[in-house]
């Protein structure tokens, strides 16, 4: 891996090549990833974002030819079919989204080998921030639904996408990835909360309980899923029209997945409360835009995959706290437990609910 000084030299070289050697640079706060951003302000007022994702910072992304065993041997990015932050992935997905009339950042300059990209700056109007400042959340969420409906109406994306940084495979969010995500719960919750403990029998029953949900999720994989579609990754672009008003970022891990995935990511958010009334209105809007969808079957999958995703996120937050020393993620756990518990009330999830009743004490589930 390059040193800080070496990366600084690489970033300066990219900025110089783009005619921005004398621009102001403002680092932005980091998140849970290995990626970093800087806002770049040129002397003439033009604004850009510099994305810095060292290629060696993560394990290898998934090779489409790898078996389940090979993926587990290669590490988490291969299991979950994550992009490992590759610039090629970001560029290819951005190009696809823009080709559909959606809004992903333009990419005026790249250093693919070193994981650097200069991006269009969509500004600071993240959905979560403008709502905090008093903007009505309903039009924002309905616009986000319109963007998803447009993405889903485009159908299954090509198996290989092309972008300014080269080709990128569009992989299916399959059984291995779905079950691997769920398994983060049984792996990491005990390391965060000692009142939870799962032996081999518990883990085997866990996987058996989730098997129908995993199978349905993989069988229904038919559209591009942003995979992290929520109010912290959507930017309001008030000068654009229709679905293009929803600026999308952080989509480099996109896969072919069940169309409910981005919906429950948005409407059962880990980081902010979305009222049941707004969730219902948003879902009504989605089905009005896609009248050919079997709503009852779709919503059965929605509840199951939302519950699986919430278990996955609880596992991720437990890992961030226990392994990575990031206690701030504890603030999100009550919301995730509440959403998980609500989804487990669905009759189709009775077996999963029974597993929780058997192995997870009530005092842990809050």
N, C-alpha and C positions, 0 to 999 in steps of 0.2 A: 504494500500500500504506500502511496506517496505521502510525504510529510506535509505538514501545514504550509511550509514555505514553498514546497514544490507545487502544491495545488494553487497557491496564490499566484505563482508564476504562470500556470496554465490558464487561470481565470483572466489574468491581465492580458495574456496573448489573445484569448477569444474576444475580449472587449476591444482591444486594439484593432483586431481584424474587422470588427463591426463598426469601427469609427467611434468608439465610445471610451477611448483610453483616458479621457479627462472627465468622465461622468462621475457624479456623486454615487456612492454606494452605501446602502443602508441594510445591514443584515436583519432578517426577520427571526422571531423566536422559533425554535425547533419544536418538533412534535415527537411522536413515539418511533419515528422512522430514522433511517440513516441518511436521509435527504435533508439538504439545507437550501435556503433561498436568500437572495439579496434583491432589494429593489434598486434598480439602476435608473438614475435621472440624468439625462443628457443636458448639455448646456443650453440647448434650444427648447427644453421642457419635455421632450419625448420621454416616456417612461417604459421600462421593461422589467421583467423578472429574470434573474439569473438562477437557474436550477443547478445544483451541485450534488451529484449522486456518484460517488466513487464506485466504479465497477467491482472492485475487490472488497467492498465493505460487507457484502452478503454472500451466502452460498449460491451455487449455480441455479439459474432458472430451469424449469422443467423441459427436458428434451421430449418432443412429442412421441418418440419411439420407445421411451423408457417404460418398463413394466411397473406394476405396483411395488414389487420388491426393490427394483432399482431406484424408484422414487424415494422410498423410505431410507434407502442406503445413502442417497445423495443429500438429504436434509429437508428442512421444512419448506423452503421455497419450491422444491420439486413436488413434495406431497400436496401442498395447497395450490399449486400452479400459480405461484406469484412470479412477477416479472423480475424480481431482484433489482427493481428500480432502473432497469435498462432504458437508456435514452431511445433505443430503437422501438421499444414498446410504446413509450409515450408518443413518439412521433407518428407511429402507424395508427394508433387509436385516435389521436387528434385529427389526422387526415380523414379517417373514416367518419368521425362525428361531423366534421365540417362539410363533408361531401353530402350529408343528409340534411344540411341546413340548420344543424345545431351549432352551438358555440363552444369550441375548444380553442385554446390560445394558438395564434400563429407562431411559427418558430423561425425567426429571421437568421439565426446563426447557431451552429452546432460544433461540438467537439465530441464525436461519438466515442472514440477510443478512450477518452478520459472522463466520460460521464458528465459533460457540461452542455447546457442548452440555454440560449437566450430566448425568452418567451415574451409574447404580448402580455402586457399588464392589464388585467381586467379590473384593477382598482381594489378598494377595501370594502365594498358593499356585500360582504358575506351575508347570506340569509340570516344567520344567527345574530349578527351584529346589528343589521338594520331593524330586525324585530325588537331587539333590546332597546333600540333608540325610539321605538314607538310605531314603526311601520306595521300596518295590518298584515298578519301572517297569512291569512287565507288566500289572497291573490298570488302570493309567492308560491305557496304549496300547490295551488291549482296550475300555475305555470310550470312548476317542476313535473307535475303529472302529465301535462301536455307534451313536454320534452320526452318523457319516458314513452308515452303512447306513440310518438313519432319514431322513436328508436325501435320500438317493438314492431310497429307496422312495417319497418324495413325488412323484417324477417331475419333469418340466420345469416350472420356475416360470413364472408369468405374464410376459408381455413387458413389463409395467409393474407395478411394485410401489408400494404406498401405505404411507406411514409418517407419523409425527408431524410431519415437516418437509416433507411433500408427496410427489409422485410421483417415481419414478426408473425409467428404462428398464433392463431386464435384458437385456444384450447377450450375443451369442455370442462365445466365445473362438475366433475364426475363423482362416482361413489368414493373413490380414494380421498379426494379433496374434501368432500362433505363430511365423511366420517372422521377424517383427520382433524377437521376443525372442531367437531363435537368432542373428540377425545382430549382436546386441550383442557376441557372442564375436569375430567377425572385425573388428569396428570397434574394440574397446577392448583386446583382449589385446596387440596390438603396441605400444600406448601405455604398457602396463605392463611388458612384457617384450620387449626389442628382438630377442631371438632368434626371435620369431615375426613373420612378414611375409606378407601376403596380397595378391597383385595381383588385377586384374580377373578373370583366368582362375580363380584359386583361389576367389574369391567366387562366381563363377557355378557352379563345381563344387560348392561348399558348398550352395548353394540347391537344386541338382539332387539332391544326395545326401539332403537332408532332406525333399524333396517328398513321398514316400510317408508319412512320419511326420506331416507337417503335414496332409496330406489326411485321414488316419485320425483324427487328433485333432479336426479340425473336423467331420468326418462323425459322430463319436461324441458330439458335444456334446449332452448331454441332461439334465443335472442342474445344480443350483446348486453352484458351486465357491467355497468360501471364498477360495481362491487363495493364502493364506499360512498354511496349516494346519499348525502345527508346535508343538513343546514350549514355545516362547517366547510363543505366542499362545493357549495353552489354560490355563485356570485350574481347579484342582480344587475343586469345590464339594461338600464332604463331607456337607453337611446336605440335599442333594437326592438324588433317586433315579434309577436307570437312566441313560439318555443325558443327562438334564438335569444330571448331575454334572459335565459337561464345559462349563465356561464359555468362551464364544467372544468374542474381541475382534479388532480390526484387520481386519474383514471388509468394509470399505467398497468394496473393489475387486472384489467378487463378480461373477461372470459365469456364463453357461450354458456348461459345459465338459464334457469327457470325464470320467466318474466316476473314472478312475484319477488325475486330477490331484492332488486333495487327499490321496489315499493315498500317492503317492510323495513328496509334500511332507512328510508326516509320517514316513514310514519310511525315506527317504533324505535326512535332514535336513542342512542346510548347517552347523548350529551345534553339533550334538552327534552322537556316534556312536550308531547303532542297530544292534545286532548282527544278523547274518544270521538267527540263530535267532529273535529277536524279530520281525523283519520277516516271516519265514515263518509264525510263529504268528499274527500280526496278519492276514496275508492269508488264512490258513485260517479265521480267525474271520469275516472279511468275507464270504467265499464261503459259509460255513455260514448266515449271516444272509440271504444273497441267493442261494438255491439255483438260481434260474432263469437266473443269469448264466452265459454261456459262458466258463468259466475260461481255456481255452487262448487264445481270441481276445482276451479282456480282458488277459491277461498279455503278449501280444505288443505291444499298445498301451501297456501300463504301462512296459515296458522302453524303448520308443522315446520316449515322452513324458518319462520320467524322464531319459533321456540329453539330450534337447533342453533340458529345464529346467536340468540341470546346466551345459550349455554357456551357457545364458542367465545363470545366476547367476555363473559365472566371469566373464562379460562385465561384469555389474553390479559385482562386487567389484573387477575391474580398473579400472572407471570411478571407483568410490569412492576408490580408492587414487591413481590417476594424475591425475584431474581435481579431486577434492574434498579431497585431502590427508588421507585417513583410512586410515593404514597398518595399523590394527588388523584390517582385513578380510583381510589377507594370511594370518592364522592359519587361516582357513577354507578356503583354496585347496587344500591337500593332500587334505582330506577330499572336496572336490568332484571333484578329479581322480581319486581312487581310485574313487569311485562311478561317474563317467562311464566310466572305463576298464573297470569291471566290466560295465556295461550294453552297452558296445560289443562284448563277447564274444558277444552274441546273434547267431545267424546272420542274422536279418532285418535287422540293422544292419551287414552286411558292407560296404556301399557307404560308409556314414558312417565306419566304422572305417578303410577304405582311404584316405579323405580325410585323416584324422588321421595315418595312417602316412606319407602323402606330404608333408604341409605342416606338421606340428607335431612338432618334434624331441622325442625321448624325454625329454631333460633338462628340457624345459618342462612336460611332462605329469606333474607331481608336486608 
